[in-house]
Amino acid sequence: MMKVMSLVLLCLAFQSSAKEEVCNSLNSLNWLIGNWYSENSKLTFNESWSRISEKTFEGYGQTYSIVKNKVVSAETLRLVEMSGEVFYLAKVASNALPTAFKLTSCTADSAVFENSRHDFPNKIKYQLNKSKTITAFVSGEGGKGFSIEFIGKNGNASNE
C-alpha cells in the first residue's frame, strides 16, 4: 500500500511541475498558430498567429461588418515569453500603448491570460476544442463578455 501511495504522490508531483513548465513556455501554445475565421449574420472575425522566434508569436485580429461593408476593429497581437513567463500583448487603435495580459493558467488545450487592472477585458481564454476549432472567451467584471468560435481557414490551422 505504501508503494502505491508513493507512486501516486510522485505522479501528482510530476504532473504539477509539468503544468508549471508548460505555462512558462510558448511551446505549449503551438496549437494556436494558423489562420482562424468566424462569422455570423452581421460580422466576420479573423485571427491569425505565426511563430516568429522561439520566444515570440505574432498575431492579428480583425472584425469586419458585413452590414457596413468595412473593418470595424483591428488589433495587432503578440505572445512573448520572457523571464520564465508568457505575456499576451494586444494593441488596438483606441489605446496609445499595447495592453499586457499575463498567462495565469494553461493545459495542453487551453490558455488563460489575465490583467485585473485593465477596464475590459480582464481575462482572455483560448480553448482548443476536440473538433479542431478554437473558442476565444473574452470577459470582464460583472460577467460582461463574449465568445467567438473560430474554425481553421484554408485548412492550415488544424495543426495535424
C-alpha positions as CSV (number, residue, x, y, z in Angstrom):
1,M,0.0,0.0,0.0
2,M,2.9,2.4,0.8
3,K,4.4,1.8,-2.6
4,V,1.2,2.6,-4.3
5,M,0.8,5.9,-2.3
6,S,4.3,6.9,-3.0
7,L,3.8,6.2,-6.8
8,V,0.6,8.3,-6.8
9,L,2.3,11.2,-4.9
10,L,5.2,11.0,-7.3
11,C,2.9,11.1,-10.3
12,L,1.0,14.1,-8.9
13,A,4.2,16.0,-8.2
14,F,5.4,15.3,-11.8
15,Q,2.0,16.5,-13.2
16,S,2.1,19.8,-11.3
17,S,5.7,20.5,-12.3
18,A,5.0,19.6,-15.9
19,K,2.0,22.0,-15.9
20,E,4.2,24.8,-14.5
21,E,6.8,24.2,-17.2
22,V,4.0,24.2,-19.9
23,C,2.8,27.6,-18.7
24,N,6.2,29.1,-18.8
25,S,6.8,28.3,-22.5
26,L,5.2,29.2,-25.8
27,N,5.8,25.6,-27.0
28,S,2.5,24.5,-25.4
29,L,0.6,27.1,-27.5
30,N,1.6,25.9,-30.9
31,W,-2.0,24.8,-31.5
32,L,-2.8,28.5,-31.8
33,I,-0.7,29.0,-34.8
34,G,-2.6,29.4,-38.1
35,N,-5.4,31.4,-39.6
36,W,-8.8,31.3,-37.8
37,Y,-12.2,32.5,-39.0
38,S,-15.7,33.0,-37.7
39,E,-18.9,34.7,-38.9
40,N,-22.5,35.5,-38.0
41,S,-25.1,37.4,-40.0
42,K,-23.6,40.8,-39.3
43,L,-19.8,40.3,-38.7
44,T,-16.8,38.2,-39.7
45,F,-13.9,37.7,-37.4
46,N,-10.4,36.7,-38.5
47,E,-7.4,36.0,-36.2
48,S,-4.0,34.7,-37.3
49,W,-1.0,33.6,-35.4
50,S,2.6,32.8,-36.5
51,R,5.8,31.9,-34.7
52,I,8.5,34.4,-35.5
53,S,11.0,33.2,-33.0
54,E,11.4,30.6,-30.2
55,K,10.0,33.2,-27.7
56,T,7.6,35.2,-29.8
57,F,4.3,34.7,-31.7
58,E,2.8,37.5,-33.8
59,G,-0.9,37.8,-34.4
60,Y,-3.5,39.9,-36.0
61,G,-7.2,40.2,-35.3
62,Q,-9.9,41.9,-37.4
63,T,-13.7,42.3,-37.2
64,Y,-15.4,43.2,-40.4
65,S,-19.0,44.5,-40.6
66,I,-21.0,42.9,-43.4
67,V,-23.7,45.5,-42.9
68,K,-21.3,48.5,-43.1
69,N,-19.0,46.8,-45.6
70,K,-15.9,47.8,-43.7
71,V,-13.4,46.8,-41.0
72,V,-14.8,48.0,-37.6
73,S,-11.9,46.9,-35.4
74,A,-8.4,45.6,-35.7
75,E,-5.7,44.7,-33.3
76,T,-2.1,43.5,-33.5
77,L,-1.3,40.8,-31.1
78,R,1.9,39.3,-29.7
79,L,2.7,36.4,-27.4
80,V,6.1,36.9,-25.7
81,E,8.0,34.5,-23.4
82,M,10.4,36.3,-21.1
83,S,11.9,35.7,-17.7
84,G,10.1,32.4,-17.4
85,E,6.6,33.9,-18.0
86,V,4.3,34.3,-21.1
87,F,2.5,37.5,-21.9
88,Y,-0.3,38.3,-24.4
89,L,0.1,41.9,-25.8
90,A,-2.8,43.5,-27.6
91,K,-2.6,46.8,-29.5
92,V,-5.8,48.4,-30.6
93,A,-6.3,51.8,-32.3
94,S,-8.1,53.3,-29.3
95,N,-5.1,52.7,-26.9
96,A,-1.7,54.5,-27.3
97,L,0.2,51.5,-25.9
98,P,-0.4,47.8,-26.1
99,T,-2.2,46.1,-23.1
100,A,-0.4,43.2,-21.5
101,F,-2.1,40.1,-20.1
102,K,-0.1,37.5,-18.2
103,L,-0.6,33.8,-18.8
104,T,-2.1,32.6,-15.5
105,S,-3.1,29.1,-16.3
106,C,-2.9,26.6,-19.1
107,T,-3.3,23.0,-20.1
108,A,-2.4,21.2,-23.3
109,D,-5.5,22.7,-25.0
110,S,-6.2,26.0,-23.2
111,A,-4.6,29.2,-22.1
112,V,-5.9,31.9,-19.8
113,F,-4.4,35.4,-19.9
114,E,-5.4,38.0,-17.2
115,N,-4.9,41.7,-16.4
116,S,-7.1,42.7,-13.4
117,R,-6.1,46.4,-13.9
118,H,-7.5,46.7,-17.4
119,D,-11.0,48.0,-17.8
120,F,-12.2,45.5,-20.4
121,P,-11.4,42.7,-20.9
122,N,-9.7,41.4,-17.7
123,K,-9.4,37.8,-19.0
124,I,-8.9,36.2,-22.4
125,K,-9.1,32.5,-22.7
126,Y,-8.4,30.3,-25.7
127,Q,-9.7,26.8,-25.8
128,L,-8.8,24.2,-28.4
129,N,-11.8,22.0,-29.0
130,K,-12.0,18.4,-30.0
131,S,-13.4,19.5,-33.4
132,K,-10.1,21.4,-34.0
133,T,-11.9,24.7,-33.6
134,I,-10.8,27.3,-31.1
135,T,-13.1,29.3,-28.8
136,A,-11.9,32.6,-27.6
137,F,-13.6,33.8,-24.4
138,V,-13.3,37.5,-23.6
139,S,-14.6,38.6,-20.2
140,G,-14.6,41.4,-17.7
141,E,-16.0,42.4,-14.3
142,G,-19.7,41.7,-13.6
143,G,-20.0,38.9,-16.0
144,K,-19.6,41.1,-19.1
145,G,-18.1,39.3,-22.1
146,F,-18.5,37.3,-25.2
147,S,-17.0,34.3,-27.0
148,I,-16.1,33.6,-30.6
149,E,-15.7,30.1,-32.0
150,F,-13.1,30.1,-34.8
151,I,-12.6,27.4,-37.4
152,G,-9.3,26.9,-39.3
153,K,-9.2,28.9,-42.5
154,N,-7.6,27.4,-45.7
155,G,-7.1,24.1,-43.8
156,N,-3.8,25.3,-42.3
157,A,-4.9,25.9,-38.8
158,S,-5.8,22.3,-37.8
159,N,-2.2,21.5,-36.8
160,E,-2.4,17.9,-37.8
